[in-house]
């Protein structure tokens, strides 16, 4: 496959380096893809597709890193937001009524939600939950498993962060209940919370579903040791099920965090939990506030998104598409006999290559994703994919065909 014409994107990136540190921010920097093969700047998006500034159109399997659950530029959602701008406004001195409407809706949909607050990003929500748990328990230590964002207590890259700001945070591995037990035993009675992604999605590794009894075991341990159990559902919420992975797997945490898909791309997150715990925000024990947390546009978008997901049973459609997609891909991989694995089906399909002593897997990974982007399928080498409601059968047929072509190419390298 020939390399795409990315001349405008590359030129703009060079210019941006003079004004923006790194040219662009965070995970969207070129080194997180295949440098020189992926565009750096996009111009537009619609449905399940994106277009870069050079005019190349792609089937977008990243869905903006998860927020696009329905599709880009959904008219009903955007129209509701525009109506709010025109008729009511959105940034005001006091709160607008839509806040209560959205909180009530979350109460009806999410098993653990007795009360909720709203923020902007996943990192806002996870960090707020940690403060709430510490305020409620009067303890300081945190056990964690998952990503959880860029704030001092959890970010993986420790540059610029004094060690004392994360010295009370201890990591454990997903599906390792014995490790959770050992950490609780070692740090009892000062563990305030256990925070975990109920679906395991570590960077550049296989997506894991919970082993039988794992989430239940974590819940039992949290109750035994008096800790607050927090589910980080920023990715799984409004995707694995309307009520999140807690609904799907039947384990209800004390607090859960939602974001990404809850507003189909508009910036909002939520901390939802048991009233007794959440009320530390109401009685003065814990303070959380921000100028823009109460803006109504995102809340309007979230209400409309949830309405569409419910009334059209979109998650059932997404699951069915994901299952069929996964079956076809797994067959291609089996037929290829390559050291490649697909996990995360149906909600977070993830391609990984088995590690080997000679580190050939890195070359295979690079070549696979190079072939995919050249066929105008947008995936990321170190991140799982998503399927949106607006991904058509034709879109997914194209992705499957592209995967087959990429695997055939890899066989020539072995």
Secondary structure, 3 states (H helix, E strand, C coil): CCCCCCHHHHHHHHHHCCCCCCCCCHHHCHHHCCCCCCCCCEEEEEECEEEECCCCEEEECCHHHHCCCCCECCHHHHHHHHHHHHHCCCCCCCCCCHHHHHHHHHHHHCCCCCEEEEECCHHHHHHHHHHHHHHHHCCCEEEEECCCCCCCCCCCCCCCCCHHHCCCEEECCCCCHHHHHHHHHHHCCCEEEEEECCCECCCCCCCECCCCCHHHHHHHHHHHHCCEEEEECCCCECCCECCCHHHHHCCCCCEEEECHHHHCCCCCEEEEECHHHHHHHCCCCCCCCCCCCCCHHHHHHHHHHHHHHHHCCHHHHHHHHHHHHHHHHHHHHHHHCCCEEEECCCCCCEEEECCCCCCHHHHHHHHHHHHHHHCCEECCCCCCCCCCCCCCHHHHHHHHHHHHHHHHHHHCCC
